[in-house]
Amino acid sequence: MDADLLMVLGIILAGFSVPSILSAITDGRAPRASALTILIAGGMILYAIQTAPGGYTLETIPDAFVRVAAKYLP
């Protein structure tokens, strides 16, 4: 799988998990599913950083989003 795609999907998954964690905490529930999703997203991001030639910096992450959008969206 493409490192850019893994990075983008990991960031999106992590972003969607934050409201779920906050909702579970405010309702007094344990955020089990959200915590698992954060772990999966973190693993995807770490794998993408390790497999990408040259790695990623904060400046290159928006470029990864654009490359993924250009490659996979019609």
All heavy atoms as TSV, in Angstrom:
chain	resi	resn	atom	element	x	y	z
A	1	MET	N	N	0.846	-1.173	0.000
A	1	MET	CA	C	0.000	0.000	0.000
A	1	MET	C	C	0.894	1.239	0.000
A	1	MET	O	O	1.971	1.250	0.562
A	1	MET	CB	C	-0.898	-0.037	1.232
A	1	MET	CG	C	-2.030	0.929	1.195
A	1	MET	SD	S	-3.158	0.685	2.564
A	1	MET	CE	C	-4.637	0.429	1.654
A	2	ASP	N	N	0.416	2.260	-0.633
A	2	ASP	CA	C	1.148	3.506	-0.779
A	2	ASP	C	C	1.324	4.206	0.572
A	2	ASP	O	O	0.385	4.280	1.369
A	2	ASP	CB	C	0.376	4.390	-1.751
A	2	ASP	CG	C	1.118	5.632	-2.148
A	2	ASP	OD1	O	2.352	5.656	-2.033
A	2	ASP	OD2	O	0.460	6.587	-2.581
A	3	ALA	N	N	2.526	4.708	0.836
A	3	ALA	CA	C	2.800	5.370	2.115
A	3	ALA	C	C	1.963	6.643	2.271
A	3	ALA	O	O	1.504	6.943	3.376
A	3	ALA	CB	C	4.289	5.696	2.228
A	4	ASP	N	N	1.766	7.380	1.182
A	4	ASP	CA	C	0.946	8.591	1.261
A	4	ASP	C	C	-0.493	8.253	1.644
A	4	ASP	O	O	-1.107	8.934	2.465
A	4	ASP	CB	C	0.949	9.338	-0.071
A	4	ASP	CG	C	2.250	10.063	-0.349
A	4	ASP	OD1	O	3.017	10.282	0.616
A	4	ASP	OD2	O	2.493	10.400	-1.518
A	5	LEU	N	N	-1.027	7.178	1.066
A	5	LEU	CA	C	-2.392	6.775	1.376
A	5	LEU	C	C	-2.512	6.360	2.841
A	5	LEU	O	O	-3.481	6.720	3.515
A	5	LEU	CB	C	-2.832	5.637	0.458
A	5	LEU	CG	C	-4.239	5.105	0.654
A	5	LEU	CD1	C	-5.258	6.201	0.387
A	5	LEU	CD2	C	-4.481	3.911	-0.235
A	6	LEU	N	N	-1.533	5.621	3.336
A	6	LEU	CA	C	-1.561	5.222	4.742
A	6	LEU	C	C	-1.489	6.434	5.664
A	6	LEU	O	O	-2.174	6.487	6.689
A	6	LEU	CB	C	-0.413	4.268	5.046
A	6	LEU	CG	C	-0.606	2.837	4.601
A	6	LEU	CD1	C	0.675	2.044	4.815
A	6	LEU	CD2	C	-1.741	2.196	5.348
A	7	MET	N	N	-0.665	7.399	5.319
A	7	MET	CA	C	-0.540	8.604	6.138
A	7	MET	C	C	-1.862	9.364	6.166
A	7	MET	O	O	-2.342	9.758	7.232
A	7	MET	CB	C	0.573	9.497	5.592
A	7	MET	CG	C	0.685	10.832	6.305
A	7	MET	SD	S	1.118	10.712	8.037
A	7	MET	CE	C	2.847	10.449	7.922
A	8	VAL	N	N	-2.462	9.551	5.018
A	8	VAL	CA	C	-3.709	10.309	4.939
A	8	VAL	C	C	-4.835	9.586	5.677
A	8	VAL	O	O	-5.578	10.193	6.460
A	8	VAL	CB	C	-4.076	10.591	3.466
A	8	VAL	CG1	C	-5.478	11.136	3.342
A	8	VAL	CG2	C	-3.068	11.538	2.843
A	9	LEU	N	N	-4.964	8.284	5.454
A	9	LEU	CA	C	-6.013	7.527	6.139
A	9	LEU	C	C	-5.792	7.507	7.649
A	9	LEU	O	O	-6.752	7.595	8.425
A	9	LEU	CB	C	-6.076	6.103	5.598
A	9	LEU	CG	C	-6.645	5.939	4.202
A	9	LEU	CD1	C	-6.592	4.475	3.777
A	9	LEU	CD2	C	-8.046	6.472	4.124
A	10	GLY	N	N	-4.547	7.402	8.076
A	10	GLY	CA	C	-4.255	7.424	9.507
A	10	GLY	C	C	-4.626	8.753	10.152
A	10	GLY	O	O	-5.210	8.791	11.235
A	11	ILE	N	N	-4.317	9.842	9.480
A	11	ILE	CA	C	-4.646	11.164	10.013
A	11	ILE	C	C	-6.159	11.363	10.061
A	11	ILE	O	O	-6.698	11.895	11.041
A	11	ILE	CB	C	-3.958	12.267	9.182
A	11	ILE	CG1	C	-2.448	12.219	9.414
A	11	ILE	CG2	C	-4.497	13.648	9.530
A	11	ILE	CD1	C	-1.648	13.121	8.512
A	12	ILE	N	N	-6.848	10.921	9.020
A	12	ILE	CA	C	-8.307	11.070	8.992
A	12	ILE	C	C	-8.952	10.219	10.088
A	12	ILE	O	O	-9.864	10.676	10.791
A	12	ILE	CB	C	-8.855	10.728	7.599
A	12	ILE	CG1	C	-8.444	11.813	6.602
A	12	ILE	CG2	C	-10.370	10.576	7.621
A	12	ILE	CD1	C	-8.749	11.488	5.166
A	13	LEU	N	N	-8.505	8.970	10.246
A	13	LEU	CA	C	-9.045	8.110	11.304
A	13	LEU	C	C	-8.804	8.710	12.688
A	13	LEU	O	O	-9.689	8.690	13.547
A	13	LEU	CB	C	-8.413	6.723	11.235
A	13	LEU	CG	C	-9.026	5.722	10.288
A	13	LEU	CD1	C	-8.216	4.441	10.292
A	13	LEU	CD2	C	-10.450	5.440	10.649
A	14	ALA	N	N	-7.614	9.217	12.904
A	14	ALA	CA	C	-7.310	9.826	14.197
A	14	ALA	C	C	-8.174	11.061	14.432
A	14	ALA	O	O	-8.658	11.288	15.549
A	14	ALA	CB	C	-5.829	10.196	14.267
A	15	GLY	N	N	-8.396	11.835	13.400
A	15	GLY	CA	C	-9.231	13.024	13.540
A	15	GLY	C	C	-10.684	12.699	13.860
A	15	GLY	O	O	-11.320	13.381	14.658
A	16	PHE	N	N	-11.201	11.632	13.236
A	16	PHE	CA	C	-12.576	11.230	13.524
A	16	PHE	C	C	-12.714	10.570	14.881
A	16	PHE	O	O	-13.819	10.505	15.436
A	16	PHE	CB	C	-13.101	10.291	12.445
A	16	PHE	CG	C	-13.503	10.985	11.167
A	16	PHE	CD1	C	-13.318	10.366	9.949
A	16	PHE	CD2	C	-14.065	12.244	11.185
A	16	PHE	CE1	C	-13.690	10.990	8.771
A	16	PHE	CE2	C	-14.437	12.883	10.018
A	16	PHE	CZ	C	-14.243	12.255	8.799
A	17	SER	N	N	-11.647	10.074	15.445
A	17	SER	CA	C	-11.710	9.392	16.734
A	17	SER	C	C	-11.748	10.364	17.914
A	17	SER	O	O	-12.267	10.017	18.978
A	17	SER	CB	C	-10.523	8.466	16.899
A	17	SER	OG	O	-10.569	7.446	15.948
A	18	VAL	N	N	-11.215	11.536	17.734
A	18	VAL	CA	C	-11.157	12.502	18.840
A	18	VAL	C	C	-12.556	12.883	19.340
A	18	VAL	O	O	-12.802	12.841	20.553
A	18	VAL	CB	C	-10.331	13.741	18.434
A	18	VAL	CG1	C	-10.424	14.831	19.481
A	18	VAL	CG2	C	-8.884	13.343	18.212
A	19	PRO	N	N	-13.519	13.241	18.477
A	19	PRO	CA	C	-14.860	13.538	19.005
A	19	PRO	C	C	-15.509	12.334	19.681
A	19	PRO	O	O	-16.242	12.485	20.656
A	19	PRO	CB	C	-15.659	13.959	17.770
A	19	PRO	CG	C	-14.665	14.360	16.769
A	19	PRO	CD	C	-13.450	13.540	17.042
A	20	SER	N	N	-15.229	11.144	19.176
A	20	SER	CA	C	-15.783	9.945	19.787
A	20	SER	C	C	-15.227	9.725	21.191
A	20	SER	O	O	-15.962	9.340	22.102
A	20	SER	CB	C	-15.487	8.740	18.901
A	20	SER	OG	O	-15.976	7.569	19.492
A	21	ILE	N	N	-13.945	9.969	21.361
A	21	ILE	CA	C	-13.337	9.847	22.693
A	21	ILE	C	C	-13.934	10.882	23.638
A	21	ILE	O	O	-14.287	10.562	24.783
A	21	ILE	CB	C	-11.804	9.994	22.614
A	21	ILE	CG1	C	-11.190	8.749	21.971
A	21	ILE	CG2	C	-11.194	10.229	23.979
A	21	ILE	CD1	C	-9.716	8.844	21.735
A	22	LEU	N	N	-14.051	12.111	23.184
A	22	LEU	CA	C	-14.610	13.162	24.032
A	22	LEU	C	C	-16.063	12.872	24.395
A	22	LEU	O	O	-16.484	13.111	25.532
A	22	LEU	CB	C	-14.497	14.515	23.341
A	22	LEU	CG	C	-13.076	15.043	23.141
A	22	LEU	CD1	C	-13.095	16.350	22.364
A	22	LEU	CD2	C	-12.380	15.217	24.467
A	23	SER	N	N	-16.830	12.341	23.460
A	23	SER	CA	C	-18.213	11.987	23.738
A	23	SER	C	C	-18.301	10.872	24.776
A	23	SER	O	O	-19.142	10.921	25.676
A	23	SER	CB	C	-18.908	11.561	22.451
A	23	SER	OG	O	-20.200	11.081	22.722
A	24	ALA	N	N	-17.464	9.870	24.650
A	24	ALA	CA	C	-17.485	8.769	25.608
A	24	ALA	C	C	-17.084	9.235	27.006
A	24	ALA	O	O	-17.680	8.828	28.002
A	24	ALA	CB	C	-16.555	7.658	25.142
A	25	ILE	N	N	-16.116	10.115	27.077
A	25	ILE	CA	C	-15.665	10.609	28.378
A	25	ILE	C	C	-16.750	11.467	29.034
A	25	ILE	O	O	-17.009	11.343	30.229
A	25	ILE	CB	C	-14.340	11.384	28.230
A	25	ILE	CG1	C	-13.207	10.403	27.901
A	25	ILE	CG2	C	-14.004	12.155	29.497
A	25	ILE	CD1	C	-11.904	11.067	27.559
A	26	THR	N	N	-17.408	12.324	28.252
A	26	THR	CA	C	-18.443	13.171	28.844
A	26	THR	C	C	-19.678	12.372	29.247
A	26	THR	O	O	-20.398	12.775	30.158
A	26	THR	CB	C	-18.865	14.295	27.884
A	26	THR	OG1	O	-19.294	13.732	26.648
A	26	THR	CG2	C	-17.725	15.261	27.654
A	27	ASP	N	N	-19.947	11.247	28.577
A	27	ASP	CA	C	-21.065	10.384	28.954
A	27	ASP	C	C	-20.720	9.434	30.089
A	27	ASP	O	O	-21.585	8.712	30.562
A	27	ASP	CB	C	-21.540	9.560	27.754
A	27	ASP	CG	C	-22.238	10.398	26.707
A	27	ASP	OD1	O	-22.627	11.533	27.038
A	27	ASP	OD2	O	-22.393	9.919	25.569
A	28	GLY	N	N	-19.475	9.422	30.502
A	28	GLY	CA	C	-19.055	8.551	31.595
A	28	GLY	C	C	-18.790	7.116	31.165
A	28	GLY	O	O	-18.774	6.212	31.987
A	29	ARG	N	N	-18.575	6.900	29.853
A	29	ARG	CA	C	-18.275	5.567	29.352
A	29	ARG	C	C	-16.783	5.440	29.076
A	29	ARG	O	O	-16.078	6.431	28.941
A	29	ARG	CB	C	-19.029	5.303	28.037
A	29	ARG	CG	C	-20.524	5.330	28.170
A	29	ARG	CD	C	-21.215	5.096	26.836
A	29	ARG	NE	N	-21.163	6.333	26.030
A	29	ARG	CZ	C	-20.589	6.436	24.832
A	29	ARG	NH1	N	-20.004	5.391	24.282
A	29	ARG	NH2	N	-20.608	7.570	24.167
A	30	ALA	N	N	-16.318	4.204	28.982
A	30	ALA	CA	C	-14.931	3.962	28.605
A	30	ALA	C	C	-14.810	4.038	27.082
A	30	ALA	O	O	-15.588	3.399	26.372
A	30	ALA	CB	C	-14.486	2.599	29.094
A	31	PRO	N	N	-13.856	4.795	26.571
A	31	PRO	CA	C	-13.721	4.939	25.113
A	31	PRO	C	C	-12.929	3.783	24.494
A	31	PRO	O	O	-11.850	3.966	23.943
A	31	PRO	CB	C	-12.986	6.266	24.969
A	31	PRO	CG	C	-12.180	6.371	26.210
A	31	PRO	CD	C	-12.998	5.716	27.286
A	32	ARG	N	N	-13.465	2.572	24.582
A	32	ARG	CA	C	-12.730	1.393	24.105
A	32	ARG	C	C	-12.560	1.390	22.593
A	32	ARG	O	O	-11.448	1.197	22.082
A	32	ARG	CB	C	-13.440	0.133	24.560
A	32	ARG	CG	C	-13.356	-0.090	26.043
A	32	ARG	CD	C	-14.026	-1.411	26.432
A	32	ARG	NE	N	-14.097	-1.506	27.885
A	32	ARG	CZ	C	-15.172	-1.232	28.587
A	32	ARG	NH1	N	-16.262	-0.829	27.983
A	32	ARG	NH2	N	-15.154	-1.348	29.898
A	33	ALA	N	N	-13.640	1.536	21.865
A	33	ALA	CA	C	-13.568	1.497	20.401
A	33	ALA	C	C	-12.752	2.670	19.868
A	33	ALA	O	O	-11.968	2.518	18.920
A	33	ALA	CB	C	-14.968	1.515	19.809
A	34	SER	N	N	-12.912	3.823	20.474
A	34	SER	CA	C	-12.163	4.999	20.032
A	34	SER	C	C	-10.676	4.843	20.307
A	34	SER	O	O	-9.844	5.241	19.488
A	34	SER	CB	C	-12.679	6.239	20.734
A	34	SER	OG	O	-14.048	6.406	20.477
A	35	ALA	N	N	-10.351	4.260	21.442
A	35	ALA	CA	C	-8.946	4.047	21.760
A	35	ALA	C	C	-8.318	3.050	20.791
A	35	ALA	O	O	-7.172	3.226	20.354
A	35	ALA	CB	C	-8.802	3.560	23.196
A	36	LEU	N	N	-9.065	2.022	20.432
A	36	LEU	CA	C	-8.564	1.052	19.463
A	36	LEU	C	C	-8.365	1.708	18.099
A	36	LEU	O	O	-7.362	1.450	17.413
A	36	LEU	CB	C	-9.530	-0.124	19.350
A	36	LEU	CG	C	-9.140	-1.220	18.370
A	36	LEU	CD1	C	-7.859	-1.910	18.825
A	36	LEU	CD2	C	-10.265	-2.217	18.235
A	37	THR	N	N	-9.283	2.576	17.724
A	37	THR	CA	C	-9.160	3.274	16.446
A	37	THR	C	C	-7.951	4.205	16.444
A	37	THR	O	O	-7.238	4.297	15.440
A	37	THR	CB	C	-10.442	4.066	16.144
A	37	THR	OG1	O	-11.558	3.185	16.236
A	37	THR	CG2	C	-10.400	4.677	14.767
A	38	ILE	N	N	-7.696	4.861	17.560
A	38	ILE	CA	C	-6.510	5.723	17.661
A	38	ILE	C	C	-5.238	4.896	17.538
A	38	ILE	O	O	-4.274	5.310	16.890
A	38	ILE	CB	C	-6.524	6.509	18.992
A	38	ILE	CG1	C	-7.556	7.623	18.938
A	38	ILE	CG2	C	-5.159	7.082	19.339
A	38	ILE	CD1	C	-7.151	8.826	18.121
A	39	LEU	N	N	-5.218	3.710	18.152
A	39	LEU	CA	C	-4.039	2.843	18.045
A	39	LEU	C	C	-3.821	2.388	16.602
A	39	LEU	O	O	-2.680	2.364	16.124
A	39	LEU	CB	C	-4.187	1.638	18.962
A	39	LEU	CG	C	-4.050	1.905	20.453
A	39	LEU	CD1	C	-4.358	0.643	21.253
A	39	LEU	CD2	C	-2.650	2.386	20.764
A	40	ILE	N	N	-4.885	2.034	15.919
A	40	ILE	CA	C	-4.764	1.624	14.518
A	40	ILE	C	C	-4.275	2.791	13.666
A	40	ILE	O	O	-3.385	2.634	12.818
A	40	ILE	CB	C	-6.110	1.078	14.006
A	40	ILE	CG1	C	-6.427	-0.245	14.695
A	40	ILE	CG2	C	-6.100	0.916	12.486
A	40	ILE	CD1	C	-7.830	-0.756	14.438
A	41	ALA	N	N	-4.835	3.971	13.882
A	41	ALA	CA	C	-4.417	5.155	13.123
A	41	ALA	C	C	-2.958	5.488	13.396
A	41	ALA	O	O	-2.204	5.822	12.477
A	41	ALA	CB	C	-5.308	6.343	13.466
A	42	GLY	N	N	-2.549	5.387	14.650
A	42	GLY	CA	C	-1.149	5.650	14.985
A	42	GLY	C	C	-0.214	4.648	14.331
A	42	GLY	O	O	0.871	5.007	13.860
A	43	GLY	N	N	-0.629	3.399	14.277
A	43	GLY	CA	C	0.179	2.391	13.599
A	43	GLY	C	C	0.299	2.665	12.109
A	43	GLY	O	O	1.369	2.482	11.518
A	44	MET	N	N	-0.798	3.110	11.502
A	44	MET	CA	C	-0.758	3.448	10.075
A	44	MET	C	C	0.189	4.627	9.824
A	44	MET	O	O	0.976	4.609	8.865
A	44	MET	CB	C	-2.157	3.789	9.579
A	44	MET	CG	C	-3.093	2.607	9.529
A	44	MET	SD	S	-4.801	3.073	9.166
A	44	MET	CE	C	-4.679	3.439	7.428
A	45	ILE	N	N	0.138	5.621	10.690
A	45	ILE	CA	C	0.991	6.795	10.527
A	45	ILE	C	C	2.458	6.413	10.720
A	45	ILE	O	O	3.326	6.820	9.938
A	45	ILE	CB	C	0.556	7.907	11.494
A	45	ILE	CG1	C	-0.802	8.453	11.072
A	45	ILE	CG2	C	1.584	9.025	11.541
A	45	ILE	CD1	C	-1.452	9.368	12.094
A	46	LEU	N	N	2.752	5.626	11.747
A	46	LEU	CA	C	4.137	5.200	11.977
A	46	LEU	C	C	4.671	4.358	10.830
A	46	LEU	O	O	5.822	4.520	10.404
A	46	LEU	CB	C	4.240	4.434	13.296
A	46	LEU	CG	C	4.155	5.276	14.554
A	46	LEU	CD1	C	4.153	4.380	15.784
A	46	LEU	CD2	C	5.306	6.246	14.616
A	47	TYR	N	N	3.852	3.443	10.320
A	47	TYR	CA	C	4.285	2.613	9.197
A	47	TYR	C	C	4.543	3.476	7.960
A	47	TYR	O	O	5.510	3.249	7.226
A	47	TYR	CB	C	3.236	1.549	8.896
A	47	TYR	CG	C	3.659	0.589	7.813
A	47	TYR	CD1	C	4.606	-0.399	8.064
A	47	TYR	CD2	C	3.120	0.674	6.537
A	47	TYR	CE1	C	4.998	-1.271	7.071
A	47	TYR	CE2	C	3.502	-0.194	5.542
A	47	TYR	CZ	C	4.444	-1.171	5.808
A	47	TYR	OH	O	4.833	-2.027	4.819
A	48	ALA	N	N	3.693	4.475	7.734
A	48	ALA	CA	C	3.880	5.361	6.586
A	48	ALA	C	C	5.164	6.177	6.725
A	48	ALA	O	O	5.890	6.362	5.750
A	48	ALA	CB	C	2.682	6.292	6.436
A	49	ILE	N	N	5.460	6.629	7.931
A	49	ILE	CA	C	6.686	7.406	8.149
A	49	ILE	C	C	7.916	6.542	7.899
A	49	ILE	O	O	8.912	6.997	7.317
A	49	ILE	CB	C	6.687	7.999	9.573
A	49	ILE	CG1	C	5.652	9.110	9.668
A	49	ILE	CG2	C	8.071	8.527	9.945
A	49	ILE	CD1	C	5.429	9.616	11.077
A	50	GLN	N	N	7.865	5.284	8.340
A	50	GLN	CA	C	9.014	4.399	8.184
A	50	GLN	C	C	9.222	3.948	6.747
A	50	GLN	O	O	10.359	3.738	6.323
A	50	GLN	CB	C	8.863	3.177	9.076
A	50	GLN	CG	C	9.003	3.487	10.543
A	50	GLN	CD	C	8.784	2.261	11.413
A	50	GLN	OE1	O	8.350	1.229	10.941
A	50	GLN	NE2	N	9.086	2.402	12.681
A	51	THR	N	N	8.148	3.782	5.975
A	51	THR	CA	C	8.293	3.255	4.623
A	51	THR	C	C	8.430	4.337	3.554
A	51	THR	O	O	8.843	4.020	2.446
A	51	THR	CB	C	7.105	2.353	4.254
A	51	THR	OG1	O	5.900	3.093	4.347
A	51	THR	CG2	C	7.055	1.141	5.162
A	52	ALA	N	N	8.110	5.553	3.873
A	52	ALA	CA	C	8.211	6.630	2.881
A	52	ALA	C	C	9.680	6.987	2.670
A	52	ALA	O	O	10.434	7.130	3.631
A	52	ALA	CB	C	7.445	7.867	3.334
A	53	PRO	N	N	10.086	7.108	1.406
A	53	PRO	CA	C	11.472	7.533	1.159
A	53	PRO	C	C	11.661	8.979	1.599
A	53	PRO	O	O	10.972	9.876	1.130
A	53	PRO	CB	C	11.641	7.372	-0.347
A	53	PRO	CG	C	10.264	7.284	-0.903
A	53	PRO	CD	C	9.352	6.844	0.196
A	54	GLY	N	N	12.529	9.194	2.540
A	54	GLY	CA	C	12.773	10.535	3.060
A	54	GLY	C	C	11.879	10.911	4.219
A	54	GLY	O	O	12.077	11.941	4.842
A	55	GLY	N	N	10.878	10.107	4.518
A	55	GLY	CA	C	9.983	10.379	5.645
A	55	GLY	C	C	9.043	11.536	5.363
A	55	GLY	O	O	8.881	11.976	4.234
A	56	TYR	N	N	8.421	12.013	6.413
A	56	TYR	CA	C	7.479	13.124	6.324
A	56	TYR	C	C	7.871	14.212	7.304
A	56	TYR	O	O	8.410	13.944	8.366
A	56	TYR	CB	C	6.044	12.661	6.662
A	56	TYR	CG	C	5.418	11.784	5.619
A	56	TYR	CD1	C	5.414	10.408	5.756
A	56	TYR	CD2	C	4.825	12.332	4.491
A	56	TYR	CE1	C	4.842	9.601	4.796
A	56	TYR	CE2	C	4.251	11.533	3.525
A	56	TYR	CZ	C	4.262	10.172	3.685
A	56	TYR	OH	O	3.697	9.370	2.731
A	57	THR	N	N	7.577	15.432	6.936
A	57	THR	CA	C	7.685	16.563	7.843
A	57	THR	C	C	6.318	17.241	7.867
A	57	THR	O	O	5.431	16.899	7.087
A	57	THR	CB	C	8.760	17.566	7.385
A	57	THR	OG1	O	8.383	18.098	6.115
A	57	THR	CG2	C	10.134	16.911	7.285
A	58	LEU	N	N	6.154	18.201	8.748
A	58	LEU	CA	C	4.879	18.913	8.802
A	58	LEU	C	C	4.588	19.658	7.497
A	58	LEU	O	O	3.431	19.844	7.134
A	58	LEU	CB	C	4.861	19.891	9.974
A	58	LEU	CG	C	4.752	19.261	11.360
A	58	LEU	CD1	C	4.823	20.340	12.436
A	58	LEU	CD2	C	3.466	18.479	11.489
A	59	GLU	N	N	5.627	20.054	6.789
A	59	GLU	CA	C	5.432	20.776	5.537
A	59	GLU	C	C	5.015	19.850	4.401
A	59	GLU	O	O	4.393	20.294	3.437
A	59	GLU	CB	C	6.711	21.524	5.138
A	59	GLU	CG	C	7.073	22.664	6.051
A	59	GLU	CD	C	7.829	22.204	7.299
A	59	GLU	OE1	O	8.402	21.106	7.276
A	59	GLU	OE2	O	7.810	22.937	8.299
A	60	THR	N	N	5.349	18.563	4.470
A	60	THR	CA	C	5.041	17.654	3.364
A	60	THR	C	C	3.712	16.911	3.539
A	60	THR	O	O	3.258	16.251	2.606
A	60	THR	CB	C	6.163	16.618	3.190
A	60	THR	OG1	O	6.305	15.859	4.385
A	60	THR	CG2	C	7.471	17.290	2.844
A	61	ILE	N	N	3.085	17.021	4.695
A	61	ILE	CA	C	1.812	16.322	4.913
A	61	ILE	C	C	0.696	16.880	4.028
A	61	ILE	O	O	-0.053	16.095	3.431
A	61	ILE	CB	C	1.443	16.325	6.406
A	61	ILE	CG1	C	2.419	15.416	7.158
A	61	ILE	CG2	C	0.010	15.855	6.622
A	61	ILE	CD1	C	2.262	15.405	8.642
A	62	PRO	N	N	0.546	18.196	3.865
A	62	PRO	CA	C	-0.479	18.673	2.914
A	62	PRO	C	C	-0.216	18.199	1.483
A	62	PRO	O	O	-1.156	17.925	0.736
A	62	PRO	CB	C	-0.394	20.194	3.016
A	62	PRO	CG	C	0.167	20.452	4.363
A	62	PRO	CD	C	1.112	19.316	4.622
A	63	ASP	N	N	1.050	18.076	1.105
A	63	ASP	CA	C	1.373	17.556	-0.220
A	63	ASP	C	C	0.923	16.105	-0.364
A	63	ASP	O	O	0.494	15.686	-1.439
A	63	ASP	CB	C	2.873	17.656	-0.491
A	63	ASP	CG	C	3.363	19.090	-0.551
A	63	ASP	OD1	O	2.550	19.972	-0.885
A	63	ASP	OD2	O	4.554	19.321	-0.248
A	64	ALA	N	N	1.026	15.336	0.717
A	64	ALA	CA	C	0.569	13.946	0.677
A	64	ALA	C	C	-0.942	13.892	0.462
A	64	ALA	O	O	-1.431	13.043	-0.292
A	64	ALA	CB	C	0.955	13.233	1.975
A	65	PHE	N	N	-1.690	14.789	1.104
A	65	PHE	CA	C	-3.135	14.847	0.894
A	65	PHE	C	C	-3.460	15.155	-0.570
A	65	PHE	O	O	-4.351	14.544	-1.154
A	65	PHE	CB	C	-3.775	15.900	1.801
A	65	PHE	CG	C	-4.134	15.401	3.170
A	65	PHE	CD1	C	-3.213	15.424	4.197
A	65	PHE	CD2	C	-5.398	14.899	3.431
A	65	PHE	CE1	C	-3.540	14.966	5.462
A	65	PHE	CE2	C	-5.740	14.436	4.680
A	65	PHE	CZ	C	-4.808	14.472	5.703
A	66	VAL	N	N	-2.734	16.079	-1.157
A	66	VAL	CA	C	-2.978	16.453	-2.550
A	66	VAL	C	C	-2.626	15.296	-3.477
A	66	VAL	O	O	-3.364	15.006	-4.424
A	66	VAL	CB	C	-2.188	17.726	-2.910
A	66	VAL	CG1	C	-2.234	18.001	-4.396
A	66	VAL	CG2	C	-2.713	18.915	-2.124
A	67	ARG	N	N	-1.500	14.613	-3.223
A	67	ARG	CA	C	-1.126	13.474	-4.064
A	67	ARG	C	C	-2.155	12.359	-3.989
A	67	ARG	O	O	-2.495	11.738	-5.002
A	67	ARG	CB	C	0.254	12.951	-3.656
A	67	ARG	CG	C	1.402	13.816	-4.135
A	67	ARG	CD	C	2.731	13.133	-3.945
A	67	ARG	NE	N	3.045	12.839	-2.552
A	67	ARG	CZ	C	3.712	13.639	-1.738
A	67	ARG	NH1	N	4.140	14.812	-2.167
A	67	ARG	NH2	N	3.961	13.274	-0.494
A	68	VAL	N	N	-2.665	12.081	-2.791
A	68	VAL	CA	C	-3.677	11.031	-2.640
A	68	VAL	C	C	-4.967	11.439	-3.350
A	68	VAL	O	O	-5.582	10.623	-4.032
A	68	VAL	CB	C	-3.924	10.722	-1.144
A	68	VAL	CG1	C	-5.165	9.878	-0.952
A	68	VAL	CG2	C	-2.717	10.031	-0.555
A	69	ALA	N	N	-5.376	12.689	-3.198
A	69	ALA	CA	C	-6.589	13.157	-3.862
A	69	ALA	C	C	-6.434	13.093	-5.385
A	69	ALA	O	O	-7.358	12.674	-6.088
A	69	ALA	CB	C	-6.924	14.579	-3.422
A	70	ALA	N	N	-5.276	13.466	-5.894
A	70	ALA	CA	C	-5.055	13.450	-7.336
A	70	ALA	C	C	-5.005	12.015	-7.871
A	70	ALA	O	O	-5.421	11.752	-8.997
A	70	ALA	CB	C	-3.771	14.168	-7.673
A	71	LYS	N	N	-4.503	11.100	-7.057
A	71	LYS	CA	C	-4.348	9.726	-7.524
A	71	LYS	C	C	-5.637	8.921	-7.452
A	71	LYS	O	O	-5.939	8.134	-8.338
A	71	LYS	CB	C	-3.257	9.026	-6.707
A	71	LYS	CG	C	-2.910	7.659	-7.177
A	71	LYS	CD	C	-1.726	7.101	-6.422
A	71	LYS	CE	C	-1.349	5.722	-6.933
A	71	LYS	NZ	N	-0.189	5.181	-6.210
A	72	TYR	N	N	-6.425	9.094	-6.367
A	72	TYR	CA	C	-7.552	8.213	-6.131
A	72	TYR	C	C	-8.924	8.824	-6.410
A	72	TYR	O	O	-9.899	8.104	-6.485
A	72	TYR	CB	C	-7.509	7.688	-4.693
A	72	TYR	CG	C	-6.337	6.768	-4.468
A	72	TYR	CD1	C	-5.233	7.206	-3.762
A	72	TYR	CD2	C	-6.338	5.485	-4.970
A	72	TYR	CE1	C	-4.140	6.360	-3.567
A	72	TYR	CE2	C	-5.274	4.639	-4.778
A	72	TYR	CZ	C	-4.168	5.087	-4.076
A	72	TYR	OH	O	-3.100	4.259	-3.880
A	73	LEU	N	N	-9.023	10.128	-6.505
A	73	LEU	CA	C	-10.304	10.763	-6.816
A	73	LEU	C	C	-10.396	11.014	-8.315
A	73	LEU	O	O	-9.419	11.431	-8.942
A	73	LEU	CB	C	-10.474	12.065	-6.053
A	73	LEU	CG	C	-10.586	11.947	-4.536
A	73	LEU	CD1	C	-10.702	13.322	-3.909
A	73	LEU	CD2	C	-11.770	11.094	-4.150
A	74	PRO	N	N	-11.547	10.774	-8.895
A	74	PRO	CA	C	-11.667	10.954	-10.361
A	74	PRO	C	C	-11.635	12.392	-10.785
A	74	PRO	O	O	-11.888	13.314	-10.157
A	74	PRO	CB	C	-13.013	10.331	-10.683
A	74	PRO	CG	C	-13.763	10.237	-9.422
A	74	PRO	CD	C	-12.763	10.273	-8.323
